[in-house]
Amino acid sequence: MTSSTDSQVLKTTVGDLPLEEVDLLVDGHSWKILHTGAIVSHDDEQRFLGADTRLPYGIVLWPSAIALAHEIATRSLAGKHVLELGAGTGLPGIVAASLGARVVQTDIHEVALFLSKKNAERNRVTTIEHRAADWTQWDDHTRYDCILGSDLLYGETLHPHLRKIFETNLAPGGTVLLSDPFRRPSLRLLEAMEAEGWRVTMSKWTVGITPPPRAVGVFELVRA
């Protein structure tokens, strides 16, 4: 993973934000992703969360998105209908679309959708549909073969809304793939879903070069 500054500037309600470009190698393929900051280590995250002026969460490149992209690259998604929740910079959905999946990327923030679309175009992926969507006012009843999400479960007040989406929008035999850096609220939700009959398995990824690298779990959820 290498980074460089980019001359582009993203205009947002919190001001003009310079965009950086990261060059990520995923399963032998190089992806160029624009973002406003990379949160790779735990220390990076603590500095970001403690800053007086925070960048918008969705347009920061998080380790869970990187881990999920690597997990997706190991799977056969050609022809699958895929929903990405909280797409942010768009990396996981872009990788899925490159493998032949029909991807719908959603986010509540227009600035995140703008950046995810820009990143898709930057990587010559033109088949993704982008939609503004609010989990608390969800009106999509489409069934998807796979639902993706990176670092979605930190807010417990949103858990009931996310569970409803999983239950409503996952096609029979489908899979939910959620990446998370082992946050306690996330693990509580996953344990609750497993207790209620979902089959939950995990693969572990490490993100970052400077020690200590960030541990991220990619959790696969399948209805029993």
N, C-alpha and C positions, 0 to 999 in steps of 0.2 A: 504494500500500500504506500503510494507516494502522493504528496500533495504539492500544489503550486497555486499561487495567487492567480486570479482571473480578473480581467478588466471590467467585467460586467458588474452591475449594481442592481440590487433588487429593491424596488421602492415599496415600502410597507407603511402601515399606520404608525409604527414606532420609529420611522425614519428610513433613510437610505442605508441598506446593508450590503457591504461588499461580498461578493461570492467568491469562494475558493473552489478549486477543482481537486478531487481526489481520484487517483487512478488505482482501481481495485482489480486484482487478479482473482477471478472466480472460476475454478475448474478449467484453467488454461485460457480463459477469455478475459480481455481487459475491458473494464467498464469505467467510463469517465462520468463522475457524478458531481454536479454542482451542489454546494451547501453553504451555510453561513457559519459553520463551525463543526469540528469533529469531537465528539465525546467518546473517547476510546477507553480510558482508564477510570477507575473509581475516583481518583483524585481529580480528573478532568470534570467528572460529573459534580463533585462537591463544589468545585470552583464555580461551575456554571449555575448551580442551584443557589449558591450564596451571593451571586453577583447582584449589584444594585439594579443594573439594567440588563434584563435577560433577553436573549434572542428568542424569537418564537420557537416553541418546542419542535413543531413539525418540520421545520426546514433546517434543523440540525441533523447531522449524520450520527446516529446512535449505534452502539455495538450490536444491539439486537437485530437491527436491519442487516448488518453485514453477516452475522451468523445465519440468519434466515435465508439470505441469498445463497450462501454456501450450501445449506441444506437442500434448497430447491434445486440446485444444480445437480444433485445426486438422484433426483427423482424423474420419473417418466410422466410428463404433464401434457404431451402432445394431444390436442383435441379436447382437453379438459376445460370446463367452464370454471373460472377462478375469480373469487371476490377478495380484494385486499381492503382491509379496514385500516383507517388511519395511515394512509399511504406515505405521507411525509415527502421525503426526497424521491421516493418511488423505486428504490433499488430492487426489493424482492419481486415486485410485480413485473418490472422490466426483464429480470432474468427469466421469470416464468413465461412471459410472452415470447421471449427469444427461443424458448423450447417448444413453441407451438401451442401454448395455452391461449384460450380466449379470456382475456383479463379485463375486469372492471376494477379500477382503482377509485377509492372513495376517501374523502377527508372533509371535515367540517370547515376547514379554513381554505378560502380561495387562494391565498398565497401559496399554500402547500400544493394544491392542485396545479397551480401555474408552474411551480418548480418541478413537480413530478412529470408534467407533460413536457417541459423543456428538457429534462434529463432523458426522457424516452426518445425525443427527437434527436438529441445529441448523440445517442447511441444507435440511431437509425432503426428504432422500434416504433412502428407507426400504427400498430393494430390495437392499442389499448384504449378503452373507453374510460373517460374521467368524469366523475360525478361528485357534486357536493352532497353530503349526507350527514345527518345528525343522528347519533345512536338513540337519543331520547325521543326522536320523532321519526322513527324508521318506517318507511312505507314500501320497501322493496320486498316482494314475495317470491322472487325468482329462486329456484333451487340451484345451488352451485356444487360442483364436484369437490372443490377445495376452497376453504376460507383461510386467508392468511392474515397474520397480524404480528407486528413486532413491538414489544414493550407497551402493550395496551392495558394491562391489568392492574396498574399501580393505584388507580382510583376506585375504591370499593363501592362508592355510590353508583358507579356505572356498571357494576357487575350484573345486576338484574337485566339491564338493557342488552349487554353483550350476550348473556345466556339466551335471551329470547331470540337474538339474531342467529346464534348457533343452531338453536332448535328449529327455527322457522326456515332458515335459508340453506341448511345443509341437505344435499340430496341423499337419498338412501345409498348407503355404502360409501359416502363421502368422508373427507378427512378435514379436520381443523388443524392447522399448523401455527402454533404460537411460540414466539421466541421471547425469552425473558431472562434478565440477569439475577434470577433467584430472589426477587423481592418478596417479602413476607405476605403482603396482600394477594399477590399473584398465586403463591403456593397454597394459600387458604382456599382460593376459588378452585384451583385444580384438584385439591384434595376433596372438596365438597362435590365436584362433578364426578369424580371417580367413585365416591361413596354412593352416588345416585345412579350408577350404572354405566357411565362412560368409561371406555378403556383408554387409559393414559399411559403413553410410553415416552421416553425422553432420549435424545442424543445430546451430547455436550460438546460445545465448541469453545475455543479460546480466541479472543480478539485482541490484537495489539502486539507490538514488538517489545516496547520498553517494559521491563519487569515492574510489577507483576501484571501479566496479561489479564484481561477481563474474562471471567467465565460466564458463558451464556448457555442456557438450556433451550433446546427446541423441542417443544412438547407436541406430540401427535395425539389428537383426541378423536376417537371413533365411537359412535353410539353402539352399544351392545345390542 
